[in-house]
């Protein structure tokens, strides 16, 4: 019965066929009807295997190795934010109430992969939020047994039913005609051969999939390497209002997140290297020098995620004005930070600024005198913003303030080499919402659980990559350093 599904596991890529769909439906129906489901024998003890995932709970009522009933339920948005222990406890409560006619008056066993639940009924002190749930166990007699997750396959599968959603979307606007792409793909000998093998011979080719007539490589839309749309694509991702004349690596990451063609790295690098606007306005990485600040613009990058806000001020500005804008634009969205690093401007050294953030419990740090590297992250962001403004508004220097919000969007949705993703993904745990869809087939849909899981993975990766980046910067800086000890009273030179 499951043979067509088993065949799909033999290759790294597969094509979902009608035979596989039929086998899945038959297998699903067989798991929910006799003779798979056994009749309960009230002379034998019952067992419940259960599991809770980030968005649902699943349970199976058994006697020995014979399943009696299956059950799964989606958690509400509030329950999805609870800790793992509480979600597993909710699963126990729901399962016991669900199968009350089978369990009441008989001793049964609950199997879970949450080891701490073994001591649920032995606790002397129970937290208030758990008392209501535990009260629902009155009248039942059961033991809680730990079962490793690898052995809890049925309940685990029931609690992790994924949403069936196919997204065909671009996060960057582009004038792409899907009909032209299909025509050019069919004219390409190599790609046409791949499609013919997958359609006619029913063979799977690693990493390639064919969904509703659209060829994809690792989930990315495939275009021909000789496509007439390539100049338009590279212009959109590099030189448009959304590309912001980013460098090669960032442009390449943007394109590869949605499209694929053979030799794309070479093509994108050549396009970026030959961009006249970039050559005219971008500076090379030379010796450290003081970065000229844009009057009236404040940059506020976050140390971990690299997410930044670009704040506008009218000259002359005071500490009170900066504090009001900071609270409105930053604190309102993210809350108060634990610490702030700033330069030694008089605004940041005044009594109002220090007293305000002292009351908020924020630690204020100023950069060292004549040592801009102590706040190097802000200097780098300032340099990126200046390059962006020069590329787009050099001919109209008085209008740059009207477009600074797009500069903030560009920076936060652009690949950052220190964290290996975009700052937007680091903060929100997902890609930015699509601005336009190139194919109106299905409505995009996602769950909060998926976003939070991705965010946890992203934050874990962030710490690792930031540590590697700091170690790399430390090694580069230590190459030109020498160990010198100074004692109180020694005369030293001050470099200006």
NORJO-V669639 format. One record per pair of residues at least 12 apart in sequence whose C-alpha atoms are under 8 Angstrom apart, sorted by the first residue. I is the first residue (numbers start at 1). GAP is how many residues later the second one is. Records with the same first field share a line. If there is no record, write none. Layout:
# NORJO-V669639
I->GAP / GAP
This chain:
# NORJO-V669639
1->22 / 25 / 26
2->21 / 22 / 25
3->20
4->15 / 16 / 19
5->15 / 18 / 19
11->193 / 195
12->194 / 195
13->191 / 192 / 193 / 194 / 195 / 196
14->190 / 191 / 192 / 194 / 195
15->183 / 187 / 189 / 194 / 195
32->37 / 38
36->30 / 31
37->29 / 30 / 31 / 32
38->28 / 29 / 30
39->29
40->23 / 28
41->22
42->60
44->19
45->18 / 61 / 62 / 63 / 64
46->15 / 16 / 17 / 18 / 56 / 57 / 61 / 62 / 63
47->14 / 15 / 16 / 17 / 61 / 62 / 63 / 64
48->12 / 13 / 14 / 47 / 60 / 61 / 62 / 63
49->12 / 13 / 61 / 62 / 63 / 103 / 106
50->41 / 42 / 45 / 60 / 61 / 62 / 102 / 105 / 106
51->37 / 40 / 61 / 62 / 101 / 104 / 105 / 108
52->32 / 35 / 36 / 39 / 104 / 107
53->34 / 103 / 106 / 107
54->26 / 395
55->19 / 20 / 21 / 25 / 104 / 105 / 394
56->16 / 17 / 18 / 19 / 24 / 103 / 104
57->15 / 16 / 17 / 18 / 34 / 98 / 101 / 102 / 103
58->12 / 13 / 14 / 15 / 33 / 97 / 98 / 99 / 100 / 101
59->12 / 13 / 32 / 36 / 95 / 96 / 99 / 100
60->94 / 95
71->24 / 87
72->86 / 87
73->86
74->85
77->371
80->369
85->29 / 31 / 32
88->24 / 26
89->28
90->43
92->18
93->40 / 43 / 44
96->41
103->37
104->35 / 36 / 37
105->34 / 35 / 36
106->34 / 35
107->33 / 34 / 35 / 36
108->33 / 34 / 35
109->33 / 34 / 35 / 36
110->32 / 33 / 34 / 35
111->33 / 34 / 35 / 36
112->32 / 33 / 34 / 35 / 36 / 40
113->33 / 34 / 35 / 36 / 39
114->32 / 33
115->31
117->27
118->25 / 26 / 27 / 28
119->25
165->277 / 279 / 280
166->276 / 278
167->275 / 276 / 277
168->269 / 270 / 271 / 273 / 274
169->265 / 267 / 268 / 269 / 270
170->88 / 264 / 265 / 266 / 267 / 268
171->260 / 261 / 262 / 263 / 264 / 265 / 266
172->64 / 65 / 70 / 262 / 263 / 264
173->63 / 262 / 263
174->58 / 59 / 62
175->57
176->53 / 262
177->261
178->260 / 261
181->42 / 43 / 46
182->32
184->39 / 40 / 43
185->37 / 38 / 39
188->36
191->33
195->15 / 20
198->12
217->43
220->36 / 37 / 38 / 39 / 40
221->37 / 38 / 39
222->37 / 38 / 39
223->36 / 37 / 38
224->37 / 38
225->36 / 37 / 38 / 39
234->21 / 34 / 37
237->14 / 17 / 18
238->13 / 34
241->165
242->168
243->167
244->144 / 147 / 148 / 163 / 166
245->33 / 143 / 146
247->25
248->20 / 21 / 24 / 25
249->166
250->164 / 165 / 166
251->17
252->13 / 16 / 17
253->162
254->160 / 161
277->114
278->113
281->106 / 109 / 110
282->105
290->82
291->88 / 91 / 92
293->89
294->92
295->20
296->16 / 17 / 18 / 19
297->13 / 14 / 15 / 16
298->12 / 13 / 14 / 15
299->12 / 79 / 82 / 83
300->78
301->76 / 77 / 80
303->74
304->158 / 159 / 162
305->114 / 118 / 121 / 122 / 157
306->106 / 110 / 117
307->105 / 116 / 117 / 119 / 120
308->100 / 103 / 104
309->20 / 21 / 99
310->94 / 95 / 98
311->14 / 15 / 18
312->89
318->29
319->28 / 29 / 31 / 33 / 34
320->32 / 33
323->30
336->24 / 26
337->25
338->23 / 24 / 25
339->23 / 24 / 25 / 26
340->22 / 23 / 24 / 25
341->23 / 24 / 25 / 26 / 34
342->22 / 23 / 24 / 25 / 33
343->23 / 24 / 25 / 32
344->22 / 23 / 25
370->125 / 126
385->22
388->19
411->12
412->12
413->12 / 19
418->47 / 48 / 51
419->42 / 43 / 46 / 47
420->42 / 45
425->30 / 33
426->29 / 32 / 33 / 36
427->28
428->23 / 27
429->22 / 23 / 24 / 25 / 26 / 27 / 29
430->21 / 24 / 25
